[in-house]
Amino acid sequence: MPRTLSLWPRQIGNQCLLLLVAGVLVGLLTPTAALALKPLGLAFLQASQIVVMPFLICELIVGFGGLGSGSLRRLLRGGVVVLLGLWLLGGLLVVLLPQLLPPLTYSGFFHAGLFQQPQGTDLLRTYLPDNIFGALAADNFPAVVLFSAVLGILLQGMENRQELLRVLEVVRQLFGRLNGLMARAVPYGIFALSAVTFATLDWAQLVKIQAFLFLCLIAFVVLSVLLSGLVLALTPLSAAGLWRIVRGPLALTASSANLLIALPLLVQSLRQELLLVPGQAERADDLAAELAPLISLGYSLPTLGQVATLIFLPFAAWYVDRPMGMGATAQMLLTAIPASVAGVKSVVRQELLRQELPLQLLKLIYLNGDWLYRFEKVLSLEGLVLLALLVCFGSAGSLRLRPLRLIGASLLAVALALGLGAAARTSLSISLKHSYRNDRRLLALQPLRPGPAPQPLLSLRSEPVTLAAIRRRGVLRLGVRRDGMPWAFRNGAGRLVGFDIDLAEGLARSLGVRLQIVERPLAELDILLDRRSVDLALGGIQSSPQRAIRYHVSLGYQSVHLALVVPDGKVGLIQNLASQPLGQSMGQPLGRPLRIAVADPQLITASLSERIAAELGRSQGQLELVPMASKQNFFSPTGQRSFDALLTTAEGGSAWSVLYPRTTLLASFGDRLSGELVMLVAGDDPDLNAYLDAWISQERARGLMGSLFKHWIDLDADPNRGERLDKLQSSL
């Protein structure tokens, strides 16, 4: 009877690859249909997670408990050597590859993450939690592995350990069968996960941070070649055998960004392949018994992927135009590698502080998280494969050096690194030339509601300021602060725009009058209000007790938070003041108090100075708040030399740092020092005051302030906004 041709592969590894490709195509070609697979992908992840932890606990206890003392010593000794080699290999790339990056100019817009303070790394609690069952519930893999490994090692010294091992072996086989059942669903889970991933992939963000993408791709290619070469040069495995081991786990890890659920499949693939290695069949069972405890232990320690992911830190330094040298990067690795088991966000926060880089760079982790975690997990998988094969074959005495293969793989890796690196640098130099566009995005902003530009206020004569007088006159006279960006500023076309301008336009429409505006420094606005030459004053003006005594102060229409704009060269000085000795900065004598410019003298009080000093870790005598006529003066060469920072708001200061990208916005006080923006009202007409407060309250409830905030302040909230504004700027 003739055999029928089947297009469906029998081996699970080939099924995984086939459905991975199918999922990618579905996600790219029919993204809407692909999103319908999201529940299937989530169900697969949840079911896989349930199986993995108990399976590996039994593997660890039985594996370590069944090993002889000599085997355990060989296992640990060989594992430590291979792990150190993997860390060294990953660390070399972290040090060398970022040197390929060309110069870059950057400064970012306001975002809510400025006030987030991630928790630091606590390695003690990571490995030794208060409750092992809590660690199980929280998927704290390092703690569970350490606990299970210790139980298995202690089991070796018990006289009747075989009784317990027999029982645990039955449980182990039970979970093994359950894992085998789940393995049948792996290809379909990969299909759903890959389809959803590519349907939701943000290509705009990939272009935005293309330099990091280049670094990761080069690191992945170079490490993959080197690891494959080491396996083929030192072990009896063939290239086909190595591919059979990694194809299934690789597809699962890449599609799900979860290495944990791929570990049982990796153990299974390794065991199956060991049976096929010539001359190793008689020792296959002994070698297979070492696999699960070895892989689990390797996974709980810093992996190759976690070390390679630390390349984010020199990239982040380059991103803000403060590149790290090779020496600083190597020194960073000494503290970052041990802490990497706590997660990439924790270790990045720790090292941003150590390297005196803005904590706001953490937001890049979220922008790149989806594929960044895949990069980490796939490289971790490859490192675990090398660890398992070298240690197992080494304990069996089967390692044989083939110099030509090793030299060939090394030369190929070096050639790829140089070739891809040169191509990436050239491409980046071309694409990033004059690429800084955030200042153009800011200056291309137009009013939220289209309409004619407000008229200038030409006559500054004194007139009555009452609700009736404004309506009779038909004009609302507005004075705006000249350095009030982004609340009021001139855009690239010369039009006066901003949050407060749109707000005043809405008020004028509500009153049924026209809006006329005059720009003046903040001190001159006080004079115009006193003379009744303007009706209102706006432009990012904060409420204060002194103003409340002098004028009617409206209800607050926007909450703001104090922050600092700092020259790039002084970011480390500000962020590390608390850890510096008295009177020193960066280990060098400061020689004077910390000088902070303040463009609004009404904010300078003894209590504020005390709070800021406490927040920065200084005494009040080591801090000097200096009044300044205009924020613009701070950004002059003289201002940059004379002052260490500008006290402003996080919401407004971000725009200034975008316009002057050699400065950085630091939300050093989090959300603990806040204020309210208000309208200052000339005169004392109760009808006008009541109308303003009621109108602000009404529009705030209707969402006007939220819309204005998204439009003028939180520009990164709309991922397509940059492209639209670039087109608008081109047309202007």
Secondary structure as GFF3:
##gff-version 3
##sequence-region A 1 732
A	DSSP	alpha_helix	12	29	.	.	.	ID=ss1
A	DSSP	alpha_helix	31	35	.	.	.	ID=ss2
A	DSSP	alpha_helix	38	66	.	.	.	ID=ss3
A	DSSP	alpha_helix	69	96	.	.	.	ID=ss4
A	DSSP	three_ten_helix	97	100	.	.	.	ID=ss5
A	DSSP	three_ten_helix	112	115	.	.	.	ID=ss6
A	DSSP	alpha_helix	123	127	.	.	.	ID=ss7
A	DSSP	alpha_helix	132	137	.	.	.	ID=ss8
A	DSSP	alpha_helix	141	155	.	.	.	ID=ss9
A	DSSP	alpha_helix	161	199	.	.	.	ID=ss10
A	DSSP	alpha_helix	203	208	.	.	.	ID=ss11
A	DSSP	alpha_helix	210	234	.	.	.	ID=ss12
A	DSSP	alpha_helix	239	256	.	.	.	ID=ss13
A	DSSP	three_ten_helix	260	262	.	.	.	ID=ss14
A	DSSP	alpha_helix	263	274	.	.	.	ID=ss15
A	DSSP	three_ten_helix	281	283	.	.	.	ID=ss16
A	DSSP	alpha_helix	284	300	.	.	.	ID=ss17
A	DSSP	alpha_helix	304	309	.	.	.	ID=ss18
A	DSSP	alpha_helix	312	319	.	.	.	ID=ss19
A	DSSP	alpha_helix	326	339	.	.	.	ID=ss20
A	DSSP	three_ten_helix	340	342	.	.	.	ID=ss21
A	DSSP	alpha_helix	344	354	.	.	.	ID=ss22
A	DSSP	three_ten_helix	359	362	.	.	.	ID=ss23
A	DSSP	alpha_helix	363	395	.	.	.	ID=ss24
A	DSSP	alpha_helix	403	432	.	.	.	ID=ss25
A	DSSP	alpha_helix	438	443	.	.	.	ID=ss26
A	DSSP	beta_strand	455	456	.	.	.	ID=ss27
A	DSSP	alpha_helix	467	473	.	.	.	ID=ss28
A	DSSP	beta_strand	475	481	.	.	.	ID=ss29
A	DSSP	beta_strand	489	490	.	.	.	ID=ss30
A	DSSP	beta_strand	496	497	.	.	.	ID=ss31
A	DSSP	alpha_helix	499	511	.	.	.	ID=ss32
A	DSSP	beta_strand	514	520	.	.	.	ID=ss33
A	DSSP	alpha_helix	522	530	.	.	.	ID=ss34
A	DSSP	beta_strand	536	538	.	.	.	ID=ss35
A	DSSP	alpha_helix	545	550	.	.	.	ID=ss36
A	DSSP	beta_strand	552	553	.	.	.	ID=ss37
A	DSSP	beta_strand	558	567	.	.	.	ID=ss38
A	DSSP	three_ten_helix	568	570	.	.	.	ID=ss39
A	DSSP	alpha_helix	571	575	.	.	.	ID=ss40
A	DSSP	three_ten_helix	577	579	.	.	.	ID=ss41
A	DSSP	beta_strand	584	585	.	.	.	ID=ss42
A	DSSP	beta_strand	588	589	.	.	.	ID=ss43
A	DSSP	beta_strand	594	598	.	.	.	ID=ss44
A	DSSP	three_ten_helix	601	603	.	.	.	ID=ss45
A	DSSP	alpha_helix	606	615	.	.	.	ID=ss46
A	DSSP	three_ten_helix	620	622	.	.	.	ID=ss47
A	DSSP	beta_strand	623	627	.	.	.	ID=ss48
A	DSSP	alpha_helix	631	634	.	.	.	ID=ss49
A	DSSP	alpha_helix	637	642	.	.	.	ID=ss50
A	DSSP	beta_strand	645	649	.	.	.	ID=ss51
A	DSSP	alpha_helix	650	659	.	.	.	ID=ss52
A	DSSP	beta_strand	663	666	.	.	.	ID=ss53
A	DSSP	beta_strand	674	677	.	.	.	ID=ss54
A	DSSP	beta_strand	680	681	.	.	.	ID=ss55
A	DSSP	alpha_helix	686	702	.	.	.	ID=ss56
A	DSSP	alpha_helix	704	712	.	.	.	ID=ss57
A	DSSP	three_ten_helix	715	717	.	.	.	ID=ss58
A	DSSP	alpha_helix	721	731	.	.	.	ID=ss59
###
